[in-house]
């Protein structure tokens, strides 16, 4: 799933390729990709893109007609969605419901982008709204982790009163916007904190370490992604991960074997030596199978 660094890189890429250009066609190609109906998607046709922003994991493409109030095309790529830039498209429009193609946006010069989603579970979501906060998922987002105003004191205040595992807290979009499964694993590994540790049991020193590590890991990932073409961002993300998705490999810090804990539709990875005092964490899904 794209997280803050990848979505920020997509934002920068689209800002350079879309702003000042006219949209001539916006075509949904699956029945479930568009989550709004007023205004209709055809309202984008004939508008000019005025800016591309990001809020959490959402892309925000703003476009207006004749300098009027902008419409906002909000895109959440979810787990299996992606954006693919095209310099040109075939003259024949694609058939709806065929393959992974979910939505196509075409510019006046013939270029544009496709939104695609692999797999059978369809979570990619597109909203066309007059105000970005009209998107329910945006309205409830927490602060941006790389915002300069989000300091250590603000981070500690968010954690105060939390009664859950730190892994879940970092992934909660209502608490902090834009961190998902992969970067929460990376942050906790670099901070040497167990993903199962309860937030209320973090010491002041651990909160400081967690805050500083979060800022560093995300900033470095954003820097690695700068200037990377949209089509290569996924591979760039994977190459920069040290523990997430690397179960069975050696920890790059201590050499221990990276382990995994599986859930119904996801998993986390960690290093026992670096994070849990050498003790493997219980894999609840495997435990249930062995009963």
C-alpha positions as CSV (number, residue, x, y, z in Angstrom):
1,X,0.0,0.0,0.0
2,X,1.4,3.5,-0.9
3,X,2.1,5.5,2.3
4,X,3.3,9.1,2.9
5,X,6.6,8.8,0.9
6,X,5.1,7.2,-2.2
7,X,2.0,9.3,-2.3
8,X,4.1,12.5,-1.8
9,X,6.3,11.4,-4.7
10,X,3.1,10.8,-6.8
11,X,1.9,14.3,-5.8
12,X,5.1,15.9,-6.9
13,X,5.1,13.9,-10.2
14,X,1.5,14.9,-11.0
15,X,2.0,18.5,-10.0
16,X,4.7,18.7,-12.6
17,X,2.6,16.9,-15.3
18,X,-0.9,18.2,-14.6
19,X,-1.0,21.8,-13.4
20,X,-2.1,24.2,-16.0
21,X,-3.5,21.5,-18.3
22,X,-7.0,20.9,-19.4
23,X,-8.9,17.7,-18.6
24,X,-11.0,16.5,-21.6
25,X,-12.2,13.1,-20.3
26,X,-12.7,11.4,-16.9
27,X,-13.9,7.9,-17.4
28,X,-14.8,5.4,-14.6
29,X,-14.3,1.9,-15.7
30,X,-15.5,-0.1,-12.7
31,X,-18.8,0.3,-10.9
32,X,-17.3,0.6,-7.4
33,X,-14.3,3.0,-8.0
34,X,-16.3,6.3,-7.8
35,X,-17.7,6.9,-4.3
36,X,-19.6,10.2,-5.1
37,X,-22.2,11.2,-7.6
38,X,-22.6,15.0,-7.0
39,X,-20.9,16.6,-8.8
40,X,-20.8,14.0,-11.6
41,X,-17.3,13.0,-12.9
42,X,-18.2,14.6,-16.2
43,X,-18.0,18.0,-14.4
44,X,-14.2,17.7,-14.6
45,X,-14.3,17.8,-18.4
46,X,-13.2,21.2,-19.7
47,X,-11.6,22.2,-16.3
48,X,-7.9,23.1,-15.9
49,X,-5.8,21.5,-13.1
50,X,-4.8,24.2,-10.6
51,X,-2.8,22.1,-8.2
52,X,-2.1,18.7,-6.8
53,X,-2.0,18.2,-3.0
54,X,-1.7,15.3,-0.5
55,X,-3.5,14.6,2.7
56,X,-2.4,11.4,4.4
57,X,-2.6,8.7,1.8
58,X,-5.0,10.7,-0.4
59,X,-4.0,12.5,-3.6
60,X,-5.9,15.8,-4.1
61,X,-6.2,16.9,-7.8
62,X,-7.8,20.4,-7.8
63,X,-9.3,21.7,-11.1
64,X,-11.5,24.7,-12.0
65,X,-13.3,26.2,-14.9
66,X,-12.5,29.8,-15.9
67,X,-11.0,30.6,-12.5
68,X,-14.1,29.5,-10.6
69,X,-14.2,27.5,-7.4
70,X,-12.2,24.3,-7.7
71,X,-13.4,20.7,-7.8
72,X,-11.3,18.1,-5.9
73,X,-10.6,14.7,-7.3
74,X,-9.5,12.8,-4.2
75,X,-7.8,9.4,-4.9
76,X,-7.1,6.7,-2.3
77,X,-5.0,3.9,-3.9
78,X,-5.7,1.5,-1.0
79,X,-3.6,-1.7,-0.9
80,X,-3.5,-2.8,-4.5
81,X,-4.2,0.4,-6.4
82,X,-1.7,2.4,-8.5
83,X,-1.5,5.3,-10.8
84,X,0.1,4.8,-14.3
85,X,1.0,7.8,-16.4
86,X,0.5,7.6,-20.2
87,X,1.9,9.9,-22.8
88,X,-0.9,8.8,-25.2
89,X,-3.9,6.5,-25.2
90,X,-5.5,4.3,-27.9
91,X,-8.2,6.0,-29.9
92,X,-10.7,3.2,-28.9
93,X,-11.8,3.7,-25.3
94,X,-11.4,0.7,-23.0
95,X,-14.2,-1.6,-22.1
96,X,-15.6,-1.1,-18.6
97,X,-14.9,-3.9,-16.2
98,X,-12.1,-5.4,-18.2
99,X,-8.9,-6.1,-16.3
100,X,-7.4,-4.0,-13.5
101,X,-8.3,-0.6,-15.1
102,X,-10.5,1.4,-12.8
103,X,-10.5,5.0,-14.0
104,X,-8.9,7.0,-16.9
105,X,-8.2,10.7,-17.0
106,X,-7.2,12.2,-20.4
107,X,-5.7,15.7,-21.0
108,X,-6.2,17.9,-24.0
109,X,-2.8,16.9,-25.5
110,X,-3.7,13.2,-25.3
111,X,-1.6,12.3,-22.3
112,X,-3.0,11.5,-18.8
113,X,-3.2,8.7,-16.3
114,X,-4.9,5.4,-15.5
115,X,-5.9,4.2,-12.0
116,X,-5.5,0.4,-11.8
117,X,-6.2,-2.1,-9.0
118,X,-5.0,-5.7,-9.0
119,X,-6.8,-8.6,-7.2
120,X,-10.4,-9.3,-6.4
121,X,-10.8,-7.1,-3.3
122,X,-11.6,-3.7,-4.6
123,X,-10.7,-0.9,-2.2
124,X,-9.4,1.8,-4.6
125,X,-11.6,4.9,-4.0
126,X,-12.2,8.1,-6.0
127,X,-14.3,11.0,-4.8
128,X,-15.2,14.2,-6.7
129,X,-16.1,16.9,-4.2
130,X,-16.3,20.6,-3.9
131,X,-14.2,20.6,-0.6
132,X,-11.6,18.0,0.3
133,X,-13.0,17.6,3.8
134,X,-16.3,16.4,2.2
135,X,-14.4,13.0,1.8
136,X,-15.2,11.1,5.1
137,X,-11.8,9.5,5.3
138,X,-10.1,12.9,4.9
139,X,-12.2,14.7,7.5
140,X,-11.1,12.3,10.3
141,X,-7.4,12.2,9.5
142,X,-4.9,13.0,12.2
143,X,-1.9,15.4,11.8
144,X,0.8,14.9,9.1
145,X,3.8,13.3,10.6
146,X,6.3,15.4,8.6
147,X,4.5,18.7,9.2
148,X,7.0,21.0,11.0
149,X,4.3,22.0,13.5
150,X,4.0,18.3,14.6
151,X,6.6,18.4,17.3
152,X,7.5,15.9,20.1
153,X,5.0,17.5,22.5
154,X,2.1,17.1,20.0
155,X,3.1,13.5,19.4
156,X,3.2,12.7,23.2
157,X,-0.2,14.4,23.6
158,X,-1.7,12.1,20.9
159,X,-0.3,9.0,22.6
160,X,-1.6,10.1,26.1
161,X,-4.5,8.0,27.0
162,X,-4.0,5.3,24.3
163,X,-4.5,1.8,25.6
164,X,-3.3,-0.5,22.7
165,X,-0.3,-1.8,21.0
166,X,2.1,0.8,19.5
167,X,1.9,-0.9,16.1
168,X,-1.8,-0.3,15.9
169,X,-1.5,3.3,17.1
170,X,1.1,4.2,14.4
171,X,-1.2,2.8,11.7
172,X,-4.3,4.5,12.9
173,X,-5.1,7.3,10.3
174,X,-7.2,9.1,12.8
175,X,-4.2,9.4,15.1
176,X,-1.4,10.1,12.6
177,X,-2.0,10.4,8.8
178,X,-0.2,8.4,6.2
179,X,1.7,5.7,8.1
180,X,0.7,2.2,7.1
181,X,1.9,-1.4,7.7
182,X,5.3,-1.1,6.0
183,X,6.7,2.1,7.5
184,X,5.3,1.3,11.0
185,X,7.4,-1.9,10.9
186,X,10.4,0.1,9.7
187,X,10.0,2.8,12.4
188,X,9.6,0.3,15.2
189,X,12.6,-1.7,14.1
190,X,14.8,1.4,13.9
191,X,13.5,2.6,17.3
192,X,14.1,-0.9,18.8
193,X,10.6,-1.2,20.2
194,X,8.3,-4.2,20.1
195,X,5.2,-3.8,17.9
196,X,3.2,-5.5,20.7
197,X,4.3,-3.0,23.4
198,X,1.4,-1.1,24.9
199,X,1.5,2.6,24.2
200,X,0.7,3.4,27.9
201,X,3.9,1.5,28.9
202,X,6.2,3.6,26.7
203,X,8.7,5.7,28.8
204,X,9.4,9.3,28.0
205,X,12.7,8.3,26.5
206,X,11.0,5.7,24.3
207,X,8.4,8.3,23.1
208,X,11.3,10.6,22.2
209,X,13.1,7.9,20.3
210,X,9.9,6.8,18.5
211,X,9.1,10.4,17.5
212,X,12.6,11.1,16.2
213,X,12.8,7.7,14.4
214,X,9.4,8.3,12.8
215,X,10.5,11.7,11.4
216,X,13.8,10.2,10.2
217,X,12.5,7.1,8.5
218,X,9.7,9.0,6.6
219,X,11.9,11.9,5.6
220,X,14.6,9.5,4.3
221,X,12.0,7.6,2.3
222,X,10.5,10.8,0.9
223,X,14.0,11.8,-0.2
224,X,14.7,8.5,-1.9
225,X,11.4,8.8,-3.8
226,X,12.1,12.3,-5.1
227,X,12.2,12.4,-8.9
228,X,11.4,8.7,-9.2
229,X,9.0,8.0,-12.1
230,X,5.6,6.8,-11.0
231,X,6.1,3.4,-12.5
232,X,9.2,2.7,-10.4
233,X,8.0,3.9,-7.0
234,X,6.8,0.5,-5.8
235,X,10.2,-1.1,-6.5
236,X,12.0,1.9,-4.9
237,X,9.9,1.5,-1.7
238,X,10.6,-2.2,-1.5
239,X,14.3,-1.8,-2.0
240,X,14.5,0.7,0.9
241,X,12.7,-1.5,3.5
242,X,14.9,-3.2,6.0
243,X,12.5,-5.6,7.8
244,X,9.0,-5.3,6.3
245,X,8.4,-8.0,3.8
246,X,11.7,-9.6,4.6
247,X,10.7,-12.5,6.9
248,X,13.4,-15.2,6.9
249,X,16.2,-12.9,5.9
250,X,18.9,-11.6,8.2
251,X,18.4,-8.4,10.2
252,X,20.7,-5.8,8.7
253,X,21.5,-4.5,12.2
254,X,22.3,-7.6,14.2
255,X,22.1,-10.6,11.8
256,X,19.2,-12.4,13.6
257,X,16.4,-13.8,11.5
258,X,13.6,-11.5,10.7
259,X,10.3,-13.0,11.8
260,X,6.6,-12.4,11.0
261,X,3.3,-12.3,12.7
262,X,0.3,-13.0,10.5
263,X,-3.2,-11.6,10.7
264,X,-6.3,-12.2,8.6
265,X,-5.3,-10.1,5.7
266,X,-1.9,-8.6,6.6
267,X,1.3,-9.4,8.5
268,X,4.0,-7.5,10.4
269,X,7.8,-8.2,10.4
270,X,10.3,-7.6,13.3
271,X,13.7,-8.6,14.6
272,X,13.6,-10.5,17.9
273,X,17.1,-9.4,19.0
274,X,16.6,-5.7,18.2
275,X,13.0,-5.4,19.4
276,X,11.8,-8.1,21.8
277,X,14.8,-9.1,23.9
278,X,15.3,-12.2,21.7
279,X,11.8,-13.6,22.3
280,X,9.7,-14.4,19.3
281,X,6.2,-12.9,19.3
282,X,3.2,-15.2,19.2
283,X,1.7,-15.7,15.7
284,X,-1.9,-15.8,16.6
285,X,-3.1,-17.2,13.3
286,X,-0.6,-20.0,13.4
287,X,-1.5,-20.7,17.0
288,X,-5.1,-21.2,16.1
289,X,-4.2,-23.6,13.4
290,X,-2.2,-25.7,15.8
291,X,-5.0,-26.1,18.4
